[in-house]
Structure formats: structure tokens, C-alpha cells
Amino acid sequence: MSLEPEALEPQRKTALVTGAGRLAGIGAGITRQLAADGWDLVLTYWQDYDSRMPWGIQPDDVERLTSELEAIGAKVVSLPADFQDPEAVDRLMASVAEQAGTLHGMVLSHAESVDSGILDTTLESYERHFAVNTRASWQLIGAFARQAADDGGAIVALTSDHTAFNLPYGASKGALDRIVVAAARELGPLGISANVLNPGPVDTGWMNREIREELTRRQPGGRLGTPADVAGTVAFLLSPAGRWVSGQLIKADGGFSA
């Protein structure tokens, strides 16, 4: 009598997805695709930001998203993170190491985004945008690299081409672009790929009817992007098949920027 050896399950890898606290958000859409692809997940959220946005706090969304991802088969850790705080990244990564182990993927989808222009942006708002969108992202990229395993990993950061009348957001995202491109070169020897992804306009609750109609009119395909559209590109960049792509600013926007 012979026994067939048991098939070993492939080792699951873990990705950190920041800004994944709302069911309607891009971050949540990305986590759904990654969970379906076999990733375990660490999610961050910060409801104080949501309280200042048109959609407001959705108090049950984190728990509902966590349950949804666990039903797909992912192990999920959800952690609050105030990236305006310079110490937040260190605290977050300590919790990640304790509760989830080594990260092989990281998606930076958190953001501070409050519209204002050159003449009406306050110093407080300007500094908060750069703290959250730029400084914290640089800290997260460095922390990811320091804990990476021998086979490295993949980083994807979401960006925007906003400029006029959204000055602090656009400027802080522009700085983020340069940091991520630098990471591709500096961290490449560690087996880490790094890319910036511009998803174009995706309505996650911030559009009014006029904005939605105008942006839809400008889309070649006649519809706005969805979190699921963004998620497919992110999932590819984190996959083994996508790791050769690095140091790129990718526009996956349905042709909006064409």
C-alpha cells in the first residue's frame, strides 16, 4: 500500500494596504482583489479624516470589510493609523511585525485631500498634506524595505495629476511620485519593485452630480473608473508576473489622460 504525499499549500504572503477604511473606497477595492488572489492583508484606516469629508464616518465599514475579506479566505489585521503623527509609522510597523509577520507587498492608497489653491491654502493644511501624503509614504517605503525578506517585494503608490485649485494635494502627490521612482532604483538590489499608479477619476463619494457628469463626458469609454478597475492593475504589479515593471508612473485611467 502506498501513500500519496500530501500536497503542500503554497505559502501565503501578506500585503499592507493603507487607507482601506471605507467599503466604497479604492483601498477596499484593492483589498478584495488581493484577497481573491491569495494574499493575507493588513489594512489601515483613520476615521478622523473621514469625518472631514463629504461622505462622513461609516463606523461599521472596517468591520464589514474585514469580515468580507476573511470570508474570501484572507487573514486580516485592521489597524488605525494617523499618518500626520511622525511616530505613527513606527507604531504601525511594530504592530504589523507582531500580528502579521513579514510584508511582501505594500499599497499606499491613503491620502489627505482638501481642495484649495495658491491663495487660500493655509499653512496648517499644506503641512498636513505633505505629512500624510509625502512624509508618511517615504517612512512606510523605508520601513517596508528594512523588514523585507530575501525575495523582496512590491510597492504601489496611488497618485494624482491634480494641480490648480487642489494645490497641497497635487504638490504632495508630485513629491510622492519622485520618492517612489527613487525607491525603484535604490531598493531594486533588494528585490523590491516600486511603481506609481494614477487611476484617474474614481467616484468614491466625493463627486457631486455636475462633477460626475463632466468627468464621465471626458472619458473615452463613457464611464468613470471603479475601485475594481484600479485593483486589477495593482494586483498585477504585486504579482510575480508584474514584478519586472518598476520605476514607472502608470496611468490606468480608461484613457482619461489621452
Order of alpha helices (4+ residues) and beta strands (2+ residues): beta-alpha-beta-alpha-alpha-beta-alpha-beta-alpha-alpha-beta-alpha-beta-alpha-alpha-beta
